[in-house]
């Protein structure tokens, strides 16, 4: 099987010749190839060259992200203050995101009144008043075109691009950054109807954008974060009331458009895994980090949903190669049995990960992941 066939089989819960390997590359690719963090973020060509080289030399892997989480265009879309390497910080320091109350309580109504695009333009104006509409559109179009070209180049090397669009997720995810998490949590009690009304508009309009964007890039998978809506932050009742309706819309629209939702579930999801069984079997990927037991995820979701993960960042940064090999072997044996599993890191590969530890992920799949 080639990489694309391996990934598609895993999503469809079918047997594969080997466990697919798909670490999430971000700023580690800069560290590995000797680029400064500033160069990685602000130069699309250098960023992709670093991602491609890393994925090939430490694998070759079956799939990876293209460094989107550390790209200038995506970071400009975050409703928070970004401190940039080489500008606000030393050139080789990881960027920092500072949350503050950029969005006010009146912005729920603003979204409903003006629609998604005008709302996003207003958010961008508050953060980056020096970037006008023409410049913003030019940056956006250039970013889409480069992603399309880079996705083709990655596939030419035998590696699948992980996603064609980075969806911000349900409204709770986006507004909990733009309002700050503590303020957003208070809004669940103080402004429940405003959140629900805005959430329906947000989920539909943003997902239509995601579908069009993914089509232009040529990758039929869309990243959808569901991290701040985890059991670590909100109750099951609040999840059902404020998050699940948006998530149902997002996932349903993507599946109907033959696009695979890649649900990114940071923090621990014990006790809430069953919710993902409401979506049609064999249509999603769920990414877990090191706080969720993959054995438990397999027990609950095995035979229904493809799970992806979850070599912890702490292990790749501070552990030993033998420990990474043992951890990966355990994942393959506990989560990989019967298919529906993609071996990956828990969230992104940290910038300070040890090279031998990242190389060990692919080596473990080669040694123990064949069926």
Secondary structure, 3 states (H helix, E strand, C coil): CCHHHHHHHHHCCCCCCECEECCECCCHHHHHHCCCHHHHHHCHHHHHHHHHHHHHHCCCCCEECCCHHHCHHHHHCCCCEEECECCCECCCCCCEEECCCCCCCCHHHHHHHHCHHHHHHHHHHHHCCCCCHHHHHHHHHHHHHHHHHHHHHHHHCCCEECCCEEECCCHHHHHHHHCCHHHHHHHHHHCHHHHHHHHHHHHHHHHHHHHHHHHHHCCCEEEEECCCCCCCCCCHHHHHHHHHHHHHHHHHHHHHCCCEEEEEECCCCCCCHHHHHHCCCCCEEEEECCCCCHHHHHHHHCCCCEEEEEECHHHHHHCCHHHHHHHHHHHHHHHCCCCCEEEEECCECCCCCCHHHHHHHHHHHHHHCEC
